[in-house]
Amino acid sequence: MATGHPLYKTKYSLSLPDPMIPQPRHHTVLFVPLTSSSDSPGTIHHVIGNLVSGMAYASRSEPPPEENEMFFSRELLGSVSTDDYPKKAEKTLREVPVPPVQRKFRWKR
């Protein structure tokens, strides 16, 4: 029987908040630690880019989220099977549509 990797929703404070949206906002990622230990390094899965030029899926190795100075919170969502992670999980995440361009500016000359 396959065991699972814990899967966390992790939030980081934004270093440059959007002046057009005054309420607090966070960069939210999925974090999968290398081991079941809560202080283990792991992989984050998220979108990168911005509201003007668009976004793309990305993943990278990271230390435990709490070591990042912008860390805000971490919530256990469940687990992902070792049979499915990382290949099937990453394939599925790449198929999720990323947020589209959300702002267009009209420059006056």
Gaussian input, Z-matrix of N, CA and C with variables (Angstrom, degrees):
# hf/3-21g

backbone

0 1
 N
 C     1     B1
 C     2     B2     1     A1
 N     3     B3     2     A2     1     D1
 C     4     B4     3     A3     2     D2
 C     5     B5     4     A4     3     D3
 N     6     B6     5     A5     4     D4
 C     7     B7     6     A6     5     D5
 C     8     B8     7     A7     6     D6
 N     9     B9     8     A8     7     D7
 C    10    B10     9     A9     8     D8
 C    11    B11    10    A10     9     D9
 N    12    B12    11    A11    10    D10
 C    13    B13    12    A12    11    D11
 C    14    B14    13    A13    12    D12
 N    15    B15    14    A14    13    D13
 C    16    B16    15    A15    14    D14
 C    17    B17    16    A16    15    D15
 N    18    B18    17    A17    16    D16
 C    19    B19    18    A18    17    D17
 C    20    B20    19    A19    18    D18
 N    21    B21    20    A20    19    D19
 C    22    B22    21    A21    20    D20
 C    23    B23    22    A22    21    D21
 N    24    B24    23    A23    22    D22
 C    25    B25    24    A24    23    D23
 C    26    B26    25    A25    24    D24
 N    27    B27    26    A26    25    D25
 C    28    B28    27    A27    26    D26
 C    29    B29    28    A28    27    D27
 N    30    B30    29    A29    28    D28
 C    31    B31    30    A30    29    D29
 C    32    B32    31    A31    30    D30
 N    33    B33    32    A32    31    D31
 C    34    B34    33    A33    32    D32
 C    35    B35    34    A34    33    D33
 N    36    B36    35    A35    34    D34
 C    37    B37    36    A36    35    D35
 C    38    B38    37    A37    36    D36
 N    39    B39    38    A38    37    D37
 C    40    B40    39    A39    38    D38
 C    41    B41    40    A40    39    D39
 N    42    B42    41    A41    40    D40
 C    43    B43    42    A42    41    D41
 C    44    B44    43    A43    42    D42
 N    45    B45    44    A44    43    D43
 C    46    B46    45    A45    44    D44
 C    47    B47    46    A46    45    D45
 N    48    B48    47    A47    46    D46
 C    49    B49    48    A48    47    D47
 C    50    B50    49    A49    48    D48
 N    51    B51    50    A50    49    D49
 C    52    B52    51    A51    50    D50
 C    53    B53    52    A52    51    D51
 N    54    B54    53    A53    52    D52
 C    55    B55    54    A54    53    D53
 C    56    B56    55    A55    54    D54
 N    57    B57    56    A56    55    D55
 C    58    B58    57    A57    56    D56
 C    59    B59    58    A58    57    D57
 N    60    B60    59    A59    58    D58
 C    61    B61    60    A60    59    D59
 C    62    B62    61    A61    60    D60
 N    63    B63    62    A62    61    D61
 C    64    B64    63    A63    62    D62
 C    65    B65    64    A64    63    D63
 N    66    B66    65    A65    64    D64
 C    67    B67    66    A66    65    D65
 C    68    B68    67    A67    66    D66
 N    69    B69    68    A68    67    D67
 C    70    B70    69    A69    68    D68
 C    71    B71    70    A70    69    D69
 N    72    B72    71    A71    70    D70
 C    73    B73    72    A72    71    D71
 C    74    B74    73    A73    72    D72
 N    75    B75    74    A74    73    D73
 C    76    B76    75    A75    74    D74
 C    77    B77    76    A76    75    D75
 N    78    B78    77    A77    76    D76
 C    79    B79    78    A78    77    D77
 C    80    B80    79    A79    78    D78
 N    81    B81    80    A80    79    D79
 C    82    B82    81    A81    80    D80
 C    83    B83    82    A82    81    D81
 N    84    B84    83    A83    82    D82
 C    85    B85    84    A84    83    D83
 C    86    B86    85    A85    84    D84
 N    87    B87    86    A86    85    D85
 C    88    B88    87    A87    86    D86
 C    89    B89    88    A88    87    D87
 N    90    B90    89    A89    88    D88
 C    91    B91    90    A90    89    D89
 C    92    B92    91    A91    90    D90
 N    93    B93    92    A92    91    D91
 C    94    B94    93    A93    92    D92
 C    95    B95    94    A94    93    D93
 N    96    B96    95    A95    94    D94
 C    97    B97    96    A96    95    D95
 C    98    B98    97    A97    96    D96
 N    99    B99    98    A98    97    D97
 C   100   B100    99    A99    98    D98
 C   101   B101   100   A100    99    D99
 N   102   B102   101   A101   100   D100
 C   103   B103   102   A102   101   D101
 C   104   B104   103   A103   102   D102
 N   105   B105   104   A104   103   D103
 C   106   B106   105   A105   104   D104
 C   107   B107   106   A106   105   D105
 N   108   B108   107   A107   106   D106
 C   109   B109   108   A108   107   D107
 C   110   B110   109   A109   108   D108
 N   111   B111   110   A110   109   D109
 C   112   B112   111   A111   110   D110
 C   113   B113   112   A112   111   D111
 N   114   B114   113   A113   112   D112
 C   115   B115   114   A114   113   D113
 C   116   B116   115   A115   114   D114
 N   117   B117   116   A116   115   D115
 C   118   B118   117   A117   116   D116
 C   119   B119   118   A118   117   D117
 N   120   B120   119   A119   118   D118
 C   121   B121   120   A120   119   D119
 C   122   B122   121   A121   120   D120
 N   123   B123   122   A122   121   D121
 C   124   B124   123   A123   122   D122
 C   125   B125   124   A124   123   D123
 N   126   B126   125   A125   124   D124
 C   127   B127   126   A126   125   D125
 C   128   B128   127   A127   126   D126
 N   129   B129   128   A128   127   D127
 C   130   B130   129   A129   128   D128
 C   131   B131   130   A130   129   D129
 N   132   B132   131   A131   130   D130
 C   133   B133   132   A132   131   D131
 C   134   B134   133   A133   132   D132
 N   135   B135   134   A134   133   D133
 C   136   B136   135   A135   134   D134
 C   137   B137   136   A136   135   D135
 N   138   B138   137   A137   136   D136
 C   139   B139   138   A138   137   D137
 C   140   B140   139   A139   138   D138
 N   141   B141   140   A140   139   D139
 C   142   B142   141   A141   140   D140
 C   143   B143   142   A142   141   D141
 N   144   B144   143   A143   142   D142
 C   145   B145   144   A144   143   D143
 C   146   B146   145   A145   144   D144
 N   147   B147   146   A146   145   D145
 C   148   B148   147   A147   146   D146
 C   149   B149   148   A148   147   D147
 N   150   B150   149   A149   148   D148
 C   151   B151   150   A150   149   D149
 C   152   B152   151   A151   150   D150
 N   153   B153   152   A152   151   D151
 C   154   B154   153   A153   152   D152
 C   155   B155   154   A154   153   D153
 N   156   B156   155   A155   154   D154
 C   157   B157   156   A156   155   D155
 C   158   B158   157   A157   156   D156
 N   159   B159   158   A158   157   D157
 C   160   B160   159   A159   158   D158
 C   161   B161   160   A160   159   D159
 N   162   B162   161   A161   160   D160
 C   163   B163   162   A162   161   D161
 C   164   B164   163   A163   162   D162
 N   165   B165   164   A164   163   D163
 C   166   B166   165   A165   164   D164
 C   167   B167   166   A166   165   D165
 N   168   B168   167   A167   166   D166
 C   169   B169   168   A168   167   D167
 C   170   B170   169   A169   168   D168
 N   171   B171   170   A170   169   D169
 C   172   B172   171   A171   170   D170
 C   173   B173   172   A172   171   D171
 N   174   B174   173   A173   172   D172
 C   175   B175   174   A174   173   D173
 C   176   B176   175   A175   174   D174
 N   177   B177   176   A176   175   D175
 C   178   B178   177   A177   176   D176
 C   179   B179   178   A178   177   D177
 N   180   B180   179   A179   178   D178
 C   181   B181   180   A180   179   D179
 C   182   B182   181   A181   180   D180
 N   183   B183   182   A182   181   D181
 C   184   B184   183   A183   182   D182
 C   185   B185   184   A184   183   D183
 N   186   B186   185   A185   184   D184
 C   187   B187   186   A186   185   D185
 C   188   B188   187   A187   186   D186
 N   189   B189   188   A188   187   D187
 C   190   B190   189   A189   188   D188
 C   191   B191   190   A190   189   D189
 N   192   B192   191   A191   190   D190
 C   193   B193   192   A192   191   D191
 C   194   B194   193   A193   192   D192
 N   195   B195   194   A194   193   D193
 C   196   B196   195   A195   194   D194
 C   197   B197   196   A196   195   D195
 N   198   B198   197   A197   196   D196
 C   199   B199   198   A198   197   D197
 C   200   B200   199   A199   198   D198
 N   201   B201   200   A200   199   D199
 C   202   B202   201   A201   200   D200
 C   203   B203   202   A202   201   D201
 N   204   B204   203   A203   202   D202
 C   205   B205   204   A204   203   D203
 C   206   B206   205   A205   204   D204
 N   207   B207   206   A206   205   D205
 C   208   B208   207   A207   206   D206
 C   209   B209   208   A208   207   D207
 N   210   B210   209   A209   208   D208
 C   211   B211   210   A210   209   D209
 C   212   B212   211   A211   210   D210
 N   213   B213   212   A212   211   D211
 C   214   B214   213   A213   212   D212
 C   215   B215   214   A214   213   D213
 N   216   B216   215   A215   214   D214
 C   217   B217   216   A216   215   D215
 C   218   B218   217   A217   216   D216
 N   219   B219   218   A218   217   D217
 C   220   B220   219   A219   218   D218
 C   221   B221   220   A220   219   D219
 N   222   B222   221   A221   220   D220
 C   223   B223   222   A222   221   D221
 C   224   B224   223   A223   222   D222
 N   225   B225   224   A224   223   D223
 C   226   B226   225   A225   224   D224
 C   227   B227   226   A226   225   D225
 N   228   B228   227   A227   226   D226
 C   229   B229   228   A228   227   D227
 C   230   B230   229   A229   228   D228
 N   231   B231   230   A230   229   D229
 C   232   B232   231   A231   230   D230
 C   233   B233   232   A232   231   D231
 N   234   B234   233   A233   232   D232
 C   235   B235   234   A234   233   D233
 C   236   B236   235   A235   234   D234
 N   237   B237   236   A236   235   D235
 C   238   B238   237   A237   236   D236
 C   239   B239   238   A238   237   D237
 N   240   B240   239   A239   238   D238
 C   241   B241   240   A240   239   D239
 C   242   B242   241   A241   240   D240
 N   243   B243   242   A242   241   D241
 C   244   B244   243   A243   242   D242
 C   245   B245   244   A244   243   D243
 N   246   B246   245   A245   244   D244
 C   247   B247   246   A246   245   D245
 C   248   B248   247   A247   246   D246
 N   249   B249   248   A248   247   D247
 C   250   B250   249   A249   248   D248
 C   251   B251   250   A250   249   D249
 N   252   B252   251   A251   250   D250
 C   253   B253   252   A252   251   D251
 C   254   B254   253   A253   252   D252
 N   255   B255   254   A254   253   D253
 C   256   B256   255   A255   254   D254
 C   257   B257   256   A256   255   D255
 N   258   B258   257   A257   256   D256
 C   259   B259   258   A258   257   D257
 C   260   B260   259   A259   258   D258
 N   261   B261   260   A260   259   D259
 C   262   B262   261   A261   260   D260
 C   263   B263   262   A262   261   D261
 N   264   B264   263   A263   262   D262
 C   265   B265   264   A264   263   D263
 C   266   B266   265   A265   264   D264
 N   267   B267   266   A266   265   D265
 C   268   B268   267   A267   266   D266
 C   269   B269   268   A268   267   D267
 N   270   B270   269   A269   268   D268
 C   271   B271   270   A270   269   D269
 C   272   B272   271   A271   270   D270
 N   273   B273   272   A272   271   D271
 C   274   B274   273   A273   272   D272
 C   275   B275   274   A274   273   D273
 N   276   B276   275   A275   274   D274
 C   277   B277   276   A276   275   D275
 C   278   B278   277   A277   276   D276
 N   279   B279   278   A278   277   D277
 C   280   B280   279   A279   278   D278
 C   281   B281   280   A280   279   D279
 N   282   B282   281   A281   280   D280
 C   283   B283   282   A282   281   D281
 C   284   B284   283   A283   282   D282
 N   285   B285   284   A284   283   D283
 C   286   B286   285   A285   284   D284
 C   287   B287   286   A286   285   D285
 N   288   B288   287   A287   286   D286
 C   289   B289   288   A288   287   D287
 C   290   B290   289   A289   288   D288
 N   291   B291   290   A290   289   D289
 C   292   B292   291   A291   290   D290
 C   293   B293   292   A292   291   D291
 N   294   B294   293   A293   292   D292
 C   295   B295   294   A294   293   D293
 C   296   B296   295   A295   294   D294
 N   297   B297   296   A296   295   D295
 C   298   B298   297   A297   296   D296
 C   299   B299   298   A298   297   D297
 N   300   B300   299   A299   298   D298
 C   301   B301   300   A300   299   D299
 C   302   B302   301   A301   300   D300
 N   303   B303   302   A302   301   D301
 C   304   B304   303   A303   302   D302
 C   305   B305   304   A304   303   D303
 N   306   B306   305   A305   304   D304
 C   307   B307   306   A306   305   D305
 C   308   B308   307   A307   306   D306
 N   309   B309   308   A308   307   D307
 C   310   B310   309   A309   308   D308
 C   311   B311   310   A310   309   D309
 N   312   B312   311   A311   310   D310
 C   313   B313   312   A312   311   D311
 C   314   B314   313   A313   312   D312
 N   315   B315   314   A314   313   D313
 C   316   B316   315   A315   314   D314
 C   317   B317   316   A316   315   D315
 N   318   B318   317   A317   316   D316
 C   319   B319   318   A318   317   D317
 C   320   B320   319   A319   318   D318
 N   321   B321   320   A320   319   D319
 C   322   B322   321   A321   320   D320
 C   323   B323   322   A322   321   D321
 N   324   B324   323   A323   322   D322
 C   325   B325   324   A324   323   D323
 C   326   B326   325   A325   324   D324

   B1=1.4531
   B2=1.5303
   B3=1.3113
   B4=1.4557
   B5=1.5254
   B6=1.3124
   B7=1.4631
   B8=1.5199
   B9=1.3121
   B10=1.4559
   B11=1.5121
   B12=1.3217
   B13=1.4625
   B14=1.5238
   B15=1.3419
   B16=1.4584
   B17=1.5309
   B18=1.3166
   B19=1.4629
   B20=1.5259
   B21=1.3303
   B22=1.4609
   B23=1.5220
   B24=1.3300
   B25=1.4653
   B26=1.5254
   B27=1.3174
   B28=1.4557
   B29=1.5206
   B30=1.3234
   B31=1.4668
   B32=1.5232
   B33=1.3365
   B34=1.4597
   B35=1.5264
   B36=1.3189
   B37=1.4582
   B38=1.5167
   B39=1.3221
   B40=1.4616
   B41=1.5221
   B42=1.3272
   B43=1.4610
   B44=1.5217
   B45=1.3360
   B46=1.4645
   B47=1.5211
   B48=1.3309
   B49=1.4592
   B50=1.5269
   B51=1.3012
   B52=1.4613
   B53=1.5264
   B54=1.3490
   B55=1.4659
   B56=1.5310
   B57=1.3378
   B58=1.4580
   B59=1.5323
   B60=1.3310
   B61=1.4681
   B62=1.5292
   B63=1.3343
   B64=1.4633
   B65=1.5293
   B66=1.3255
   B67=1.4610
   B68=1.5366
   B69=1.3237
   B70=1.4734
   B71=1.5300
   B72=1.3195
   B73=1.4618
   B74=1.5175
   B75=1.3295
   B76=1.4589
   B77=1.5194
   B78=1.3374
   B79=1.4630
   B80=1.5246
   B81=1.3260
   B82=1.4643
   B83=1.5183
   B84=1.3361
   B85=1.4627
   B86=1.5238
   B87=1.3200
   B88=1.4627
   B89=1.5163
   B90=1.3323
   B91=1.4622
   B92=1.5175
   B93=1.3389
   B94=1.4631
   B95=1.5249
   B96=1.3547
   B97=1.4575
   B98=1.5277
   B99=1.3320
   B100=1.4654
   B101=1.5236
   B102=1.3315
   B103=1.4658
   B104=1.5275
   B105=1.3139
   B106=1.4657
   B107=1.5251
   B108=1.3336
   B109=1.4584
   B110=1.5277
   B111=1.3234
   B112=1.4646
   B113=1.5246
   B114=1.3454
   B115=1.4691
   B116=1.5293
   B117=1.3181
   B118=1.4649
   B119=1.5253
   B120=1.3476
   B121=1.4691
   B122=1.5225
   B123=1.3181
   B124=1.4540
   B125=1.5088
   B126=1.3249
   B127=1.4610
   B128=1.5163
   B129=1.3457
   B130=1.4608
   B131=1.5221
   B132=1.3143
   B133=1.4655
   B134=1.5267
   B135=1.3349
   B136=1.4639
   B137=1.5220
   B138=1.3252
   B139=1.4588
   B140=1.5174
   B141=1.3256
   B142=1.4571
   B143=1.5231
   B144=1.2946
   B145=1.4574
   B146=1.5110
   B147=1.3360
   B148=1.4569
   B149=1.5242
   B150=1.3212
   B151=1.4632
   B152=1.5237
   B153=1.3319
   B154=1.4629
   B155=1.5253
   B156=1.3336
   B157=1.4712
   B158=1.5218
   B159=1.3245
   B160=1.4542
   B161=1.5208
   B162=1.3119
   B163=1.4619
   B164=1.5183
   B165=1.3398
   B166=1.4592
   B167=1.5239
   B168=1.3333
   B169=1.4677
   B170=1.5250
   B171=1.3316
   B172=1.4646
   B173=1.5263
   B174=1.3251
   B175=1.4649
   B176=1.5187
   B177=1.3315
   B178=1.4665
   B179=1.5224
   B180=1.3167
   B181=1.4613
   B182=1.5213
   B183=1.3138
   B184=1.4651
   B185=1.5240
   B186=1.3365
   B187=1.4659
   B188=1.5300
   B189=1.3227
   B190=1.4671
   B191=1.5349
   B192=1.3256
   B193=1.4693
   B194=1.5259
   B195=1.3202
   B196=1.4650
   B197=1.5247
   B198=1.3293
   B199=1.4651
   B200=1.5290
   B201=1.3140
   B202=1.4635
   B203=1.5290
   B204=1.3300
   B205=1.4702
   B206=1.5340
   B207=1.3320
   B208=1.4626
   B209=1.5392
   B210=1.3440
   B211=1.4668
   B212=1.5254
   B213=1.3521
   B214=1.4624
   B215=1.5315
   B216=1.3535
   B217=1.4653
   B218=1.5255
   B219=1.3299
   B220=1.4671
   B221=1.5236
   B222=1.3505
   B223=1.4667
   B224=1.5263
   B225=1.3346
   B226=1.4595
   B227=1.5213
   B228=1.3378
   B229=1.4645
   B230=1.5223
   B231=1.3244
   B232=1.4610
   B233=1.5131
   B234=1.3217
   B235=1.4615
   B236=1.5199
   B237=1.3295
   B238=1.4575
   B239=1.5287
   B240=1.3079
   B241=1.4632
   B242=1.5252
   B243=1.3239
   B244=1.4673
   B245=1.5232
   B246=1.3391
   B247=1.4686
   B248=1.5287
   B249=1.3296
   B250=1.4640
   B251=1.5253
   B252=1.3263
   B253=1.4608
   B254=1.5169
   B255=1.3277
   B256=1.4595
   B257=1.5367
   B258=1.3396
   B259=1.4753
   B260=1.5232
   B261=1.3268
   B262=1.4713
   B263=1.5290
   B264=1.3244
   B265=1.4660
   B266=1.5244
   B267=1.3201
   B268=1.4688
   B269=1.5310
   B270=1.3153
   B271=1.4722
   B272=1.5282
   B273=1.3242
   B274=1.4660
   B275=1.5246
   B276=1.3304
   B277=1.4652
   B278=1.5284
   B279=1.3271
   B280=1.4717
   B281=1.5318
   B282=1.3277
   B283=1.4668
   B284=1.5334
   B285=1.3216
   B286=1.4667
   B287=1.5302
   B288=1.3245
   B289=1.4661
   B290=1.5325
   B291=1.3253
   B292=1.4684
   B293=1.5271
   B294=1.3255
   B295=1.4667
   B296=1.5299
   B297=1.3311
   B298=1.4672
   B299=1.5299
   B300=1.3235
   B301=1.4620
   B302=1.5280
   B303=1.3302
   B304=1.4594
   B305=1.5227
   B306=1.3257
   B307=1.4636
   B308=1.5100
   B309=1.3107
   B310=1.4611
   B311=1.5143
   B312=1.3061
   B313=1.4526
   B314=1.5175
   B315=1.3037
   B316=1.4661
   B317=1.5211
   B318=1.2954
   B319=1.4601
   B320=1.5223
   B321=1.3182
   B322=1.4644
   B323=1.5181
   B324=1.3206
   B325=1.4745
   B326=1.4880
   A1=109.20
   A2=116.58
   A3=121.69
   A4=110.70
   A5=114.61
   A6=119.64
   A7=108.15
   A8=116.12
   A9=118.69
   A10=113.89
   A11=114.54
   A12=122.70
   A13=107.46
   A14=118.40
   A15=118.54
   A16=110.23
   A17=116.52
   A18=122.70
   A19=107.59
   A20=116.42
   A21=121.66
   A22=111.85
   A23=115.87
   A24=121.46
   A25=105.20
   A26=116.25
   A27=121.81
   A28=109.36
   A29=116.04
   A30=120.99
   A31=110.39
   A32=114.42
   A33=122.53
   A34=108.61
   A35=116.90
   A36=120.78
   A37=108.72
   A38=116.65
   A39=120.82
   A40=109.63
   A41=116.71
   A42=119.66
   A43=111.27
   A44=117.36
   A45=122.16
   A46=108.77
   A47=117.63
   A48=118.98
   A49=111.46
   A50=116.25
   A51=122.50
   A52=108.51
   A53=118.15
   A54=119.60
   A55=113.16
   A56=117.60
   A57=120.78
   A58=112.09
   A59=116.57
   A60=121.51
   A61=106.78
   A62=118.14
   A63=120.93
   A64=115.96
   A65=119.11
   A66=119.36
   A67=110.30
   A68=116.80
   A69=119.23
   A70=111.39
   A71=115.72
   A72=121.95
   A73=108.04
   A74=115.92
   A75=120.84
   A76=110.39
   A77=114.94
   A78=120.29
   A79=105.35
   A80=117.35
   A81=122.40
   A82=109.52
   A83=116.08
   A84=122.01
   A85=109.12
   A86=115.96
   A87=121.44
   A88=106.49
   A89=117.09
   A90=122.08
   A91=108.82
   A92=116.36
   A93=122.61
   A94=107.36
   A95=118.45
   A96=120.45
   A97=111.95
   A98=115.65
   A99=120.90
   A100=111.88
   A101=116.64
   A102=121.67
   A103=108.18
   A104=116.75
   A105=119.99
   A106=112.31
   A107=117.60
   A108=121.36
   A109=110.08
   A110=117.51
   A111=120.82
   A112=112.74
   A113=117.61
   A114=119.28
   A115=112.13
   A116=117.03
   A117=122.35
   A118=110.74
   A119=117.34
   A120=118.66
   A121=108.85
   A122=117.05
   A123=119.94
   A124=112.18
   A125=116.07
   A126=122.60
   A127=109.16
   A128=115.55
   A129=118.83
   A130=108.32
   A131=115.23
   A132=123.63
   A133=105.58
   A134=116.38
   A135=119.75
   A136=110.49
   A137=116.44
   A138=120.54
   A139=107.97
   A140=114.94
   A141=121.08
   A142=108.26
   A143=116.26
   A144=121.51
   A145=109.45
   A146=115.97
   A147=119.75
   A148=110.69
   A149=115.48
   A150=121.76
   A151=113.32
   A152=116.96
   A153=120.94
   A154=112.07
   A155=117.33
   A156=119.54
   A157=113.60
   A158=118.25
   A159=121.12
   A160=112.59
   A161=116.05
   A162=121.77
   A163=111.05
   A164=115.01
   A165=122.14
   A166=108.56
   A167=116.89
   A168=122.28
   A169=109.43
   A170=116.53
   A171=121.63
   A172=108.94
   A173=115.55
   A174=121.06
   A175=107.51
   A176=115.76
   A177=119.87
   A178=109.62
   A179=115.30
   A180=121.51
   A181=109.15
   A182=115.59
   A183=121.53
   A184=109.94
   A185=117.29
   A186=119.70
   A187=109.35
   A188=118.34
   A189=119.30
   A190=109.94
   A191=118.37
   A192=121.08
   A193=114.23
   A194=116.83
   A195=120.36
   A196=112.81
   A197=118.20
   A198=121.34
   A199=112.27
   A200=117.98
   A201=122.17
   A202=108.61
   A203=117.51
   A204=120.70
   A205=112.97
   A206=117.47
   A207=121.20
   A208=112.30
   A209=117.50
   A210=121.60
   A211=110.53
   A212=115.71
   A213=121.30
   A214=111.29
   A215=117.69
   A216=119.77
   A217=111.08
   A218=114.45
   A219=121.13
   A220=108.11
   A221=116.18
   A222=122.07
   A223=109.13
   A224=117.15
   A225=121.36
   A226=109.31
   A227=116.42
   A228=121.45
   A229=111.89
   A230=116.63
   A231=121.56
   A232=108.81
   A233=116.38
   A234=119.74
   A235=109.66
   A236=114.38
   A237=121.63
   A238=106.99
   A239=116.89
   A240=123.15
   A241=111.51
   A242=116.01
   A243=119.41
   A244=110.86
   A245=117.32
   A246=120.03
   A247=111.16
   A248=116.86
   A249=121.91
   A250=114.05
   A251=116.70
   A252=118.83
   A253=110.69
   A254=117.90
   A255=126.62
   A256=115.50
   A257=119.25
   A258=120.34
   A259=114.52
   A260=118.45
   A261=120.15
   A262=111.07
   A263=116.35
   A264=119.90
   A265=110.42
   A266=116.85
   A267=119.68
   A268=110.67
   A269=117.88
   A270=121.05
   A271=109.78
   A272=116.60
   A273=120.87
   A274=111.01
   A275=116.91
   A276=120.12
   A277=111.59
   A278=117.38
   A279=120.36
   A280=111.75
   A281=117.36
   A282=121.10
   A283=113.16
   A284=117.81
   A285=120.92
   A286=108.27
   A287=118.24
   A288=119.51
   A289=111.25
   A290=115.93
   A291=120.43
   A292=108.83
   A293=117.46
   A294=118.81
   A295=110.63
   A296=117.19
   A297=120.38
   A298=110.94
   A299=115.82
   A300=120.78
   A301=106.86
   A302=116.49
   A303=120.31
   A304=113.77
   A305=116.29
   A306=119.72
   A307=109.35
   A308=114.81
   A309=120.65
   A310=106.86
   A311=115.17
   A312=120.19
   A313=109.78
   A314=115.18
   A315=121.02
   A316=107.06
   A317=115.19
   A318=120.26
   A319=109.63
   A320=115.85
   A321=120.62
   A322=108.37
   A323=114.81
   A324=118.78
   A325=110.16
   D1=134.43
   D2=-178.74
   D3=-76.68
   D4=143.50
   D5=173.97
   D6=-95.86
   D7=175.32
   D8=-176.58
   D9=-122.87
   D10=157.99
   D11=172.11
   D12=-94.74
   D13=134.98
   D14=175.18
   D15=-63.42
   D16=147.91
   D17=-179.38
   D18=-126.12
   D19=121.36
   D20=-176.52
   D21=-116.54
   D22=143.32
   D23=166.04
   D24=-91.66
   D25=118.07
   D26=-175.91
   D27=-118.76
   D28=136.91
   D29=-179.04
   D30=-118.85
   D31=141.52
   D32=176.44
   D33=-123.52
   D34=142.80
   D35=174.48
   D36=-67.19
   D37=148.44
   D38=178.63
   D39=-84.12
   D40=136.34
   D41=178.82
   D42=-76.10
   D43=-29.75
   D44=176.93
   D45=-124.37
   D46=92.51
   D47=-179.84
   D48=-65.49
   D49=155.33
   D50=179.37
   D51=-80.99
   D52=117.68
   D53=-178.78
   D54=-65.89
   D55=-17.75
   D56=-179.95
   D57=-85.13
   D58=-10.04
   D59=178.78
   D60=-127.98
   D61=96.34
   D62=-171.33
   D63=-71.06
   D64=-27.83
   D65=-176.93
   D66=-68.65
   D67=155.23
   D68=178.97
   D69=-59.65
   D70=137.72
   D71=177.26
   D72=-129.94
   D73=157.06
   D74=-177.97
   D75=-135.74
   D76=152.13
   D77=170.70
   D78=-85.36
   D79=120.26
   D80=-175.94
   D81=-107.65
   D82=131.04
   D83=-178.54
   D84=-131.05
   D85=162.95
   D86=167.46
   D87=-96.32
   D88=131.63
   D89=179.93
   D90=-119.54
   D91=127.10
   D92=177.72
   D93=-119.99
   D94=107.55
   D95=179.34
   D96=-69.52
   D97=155.52
   D98=179.10
   D99=-68.89
   D100=-29.89
   D101=178.98
   D102=-128.80
   D103=177.53
   D104=179.06
   D105=-78.71
   D106=-5.64
   D107=179.00
   D108=-69.46
   D109=137.28
   D110=-176.97
   D111=-69.69
   D112=-18.18
   D113=179.91
   D114=-104.98
   D115=23.92
   D116=-179.81
   D117=-84.95
   D118=143.85
   D119=169.70
   D120=-67.04
   D121=168.00
   D122=-179.13
   D123=-168.98
   D124=-150.42
   D125=-177.86
   D126=-122.80
   D127=135.55
   D128=172.30
   D129=-103.31
   D130=146.55
   D131=176.84
   D132=-124.10
   D133=125.81
   D134=-175.85
   D135=-161.62
   D136=-179.88
   D137=171.57
   D138=-107.48
   D139=145.25
   D140=177.33
   D141=-120.85
   D142=157.88
   D143=-179.66
   D144=126.81
   D145=-154.86
   D146=-179.06
   D147=-150.06
   D148=174.34
   D149=-175.71
   D150=-70.35
   D151=-20.22
   D152=-175.83
   D153=-90.76
   D154=-45.49
   D155=-176.32
   D156=-99.24
   D157=-8.56
   D158=178.83
   D159=103.82
   D160=178.21
   D161=-174.46
   D162=-133.85
   D163=163.63
   D164=179.13
   D165=-144.70
   D166=150.92
   D167=176.64
   D168=-70.39
   D169=144.03
   D170=175.97
   D171=-150.83
   D172=155.53
   D173=172.12
   D174=-141.11
   D175=152.61
   D176=178.21
   D177=-162.13
   D178=158.31
   D179=176.34
   D180=-73.73
   D181=142.33
   D182=-177.85
   D183=-144.18
   D184=151.69
   D185=170.17
   D186=-70.06
   D187=175.90
   D188=177.33
   D189=-53.58
   D190=138.07
   D191=-175.76
   D192=-54.39
   D193=-36.09
   D194=-177.46
   D195=-63.27
   D196=-16.22
   D197=178.20
   D198=-80.55
   D199=-11.83
   D200=179.12
   D201=-83.61
   D202=130.65
   D203=-177.66
   D204=-63.59
   D205=-19.14
   D206=179.86
   D207=-93.70
   D208=3.90
   D209=-178.77
   D210=-56.21
   D211=135.17
   D212=178.13
   D213=-117.19
   D214=-51.09
   D215=-178.76
   D216=-161.44
   D217=162.19
   D218=174.94
   D219=-141.58
   D220=133.72
   D221=-178.26
   D222=-131.57
   D223=127.59
   D224=177.50
   D225=-70.65
   D226=122.70
   D227=178.01
   D228=-93.80
   D229=-29.14
   D230=-176.02
   D231=154.82
   D232=-143.61
   D233=178.66
   D234=-142.82
   D235=161.06
   D236=176.80
   D237=-121.94
   D238=134.45
   D239=-176.15
   D240=-59.98
   D241=141.94
   D242=175.97
   D243=-64.45
   D244=-23.35
   D245=175.44
   D246=-69.49
   D247=-28.87
   D248=-176.17
   D249=-97.59
   D250=-15.43
   D251=-175.37
   D252=-113.14
   D253=129.09
   D254=12.88
   D255=-98.65
   D256=-18.68
   D257=-168.40
   D258=-59.75
   D259=-56.37
   D260=-177.15
   D261=-66.64
   D262=-39.61
   D263=-179.77
   D264=-63.69
   D265=-45.63
   D266=-179.71
   D267=-64.75
   D268=-39.69
   D269=177.86
   D270=-60.37
   D271=-44.33
   D272=179.12
   D273=-63.21
   D274=-44.78
   D275=-179.53
   D276=-63.21
   D277=-36.63
   D278=178.31
   D279=-66.84
   D280=-23.86
   D281=-179.84
   D282=-83.74
   D283=-14.29
   D284=178.61
   D285=-73.01
   D286=127.06
   D287=179.62
   D288=-61.49
   D289=135.32
   D290=177.51
   D291=-82.66
   D292=159.29
   D293=176.91
   D294=-59.16
   D295=138.88
   D296=-179.63
   D297=-79.70
   D298=175.16
   D299=171.56
   D300=-56.61
   D301=130.94
   D302=-174.50
   D303=-116.38
   D304=-10.14
   D305=179.88
   D306=-135.98
   D307=134.32
   D308=173.86
   D309=-128.66
   D310=132.40
   D311=-178.52
   D312=-106.62
   D313=141.33
   D314=174.26
   D315=-107.47
   D316=109.80
   D317=-178.50
   D318=-83.71
   D319=128.54
   D320=176.76
   D321=-88.83
   D322=139.12
   D323=178.97
   D324=-106.50

